Amino acid sequence: MNEPEIIPTAEVETAVSHPEQPNHPRATLSEQLVLFVVAIVSIGLDQYTKYLVESNLDLFEVYAPIPSLESVFRIFHIYNTGATFGLFSGGGTIFRYVAILVSLGIIYYNFVLPGNQRLLRLALGLQMGGALGNMIDRFRIGHVTDFIDIGPWYIFNLADLSIVSGAVILGLLVFQESRELKARHKAAEAKENHLEEPSLETAVPPQPEPTHE
């Protein structure tokens, strides 16, 4: 008859308090470059579209690419002295340096981030590119050029769209990571409960049969 296996309490506690984490390899150079490529493309598209607007439309001039959809989409050349979507108007000077600090923090994080995190690097690249795109405007002309007007909403530009897209991707990644973390904790708890269940085979030695004198 097999004796029940005794699992040290310390091992059980370790399995619960420290569930297995996925091992991420170190990031390769190509993975680290994802952030910079995304940021450069974002900045390039943002600055090019702003150049087209500033070159072809006077300030506060409107252009409707599709006249029948002017009520829901048009190009409206305006300026913004605040943050994304016109928030915190008048804080352009502060946002110049905030964008620089945020970008430096993102670059540092990109180099310490492990491998297999391309989506996260994409999100960070979009946010850095958007922040630097608007920062360039503030140094270049003293304000940010906005032009995308989609009806009852803030007028924005591609840099703003880049920042928001990066934030959405980050939110989805955080949600996914939260679900995976809960699943790992549940698996660890199930393992603990399984180890604590009594063995089907009893560890009590058999009793001798009564003898009749």
Secondary structure, 3 states (H helix, E strand, C coil): CCCCCCCCHHHHHHHHHCCCCCCCCCCCHHHHHHHHHHHHHHHHHHHHHHHHHHHHCCCCCEECCCHHHCCCCEEEEEEECCCHHHCCCCCHHHHHHHHHHHHHHHHHHHHHCCCCCHHHHHHHHHHHHHHHHHHHHHHHHCCEEEEEECCCCCCECHHHHHHHHHHHHHHHHHHHHHHHHHHHHHHHHHHHHHHHCCCCCCCCCCCCCCCCC
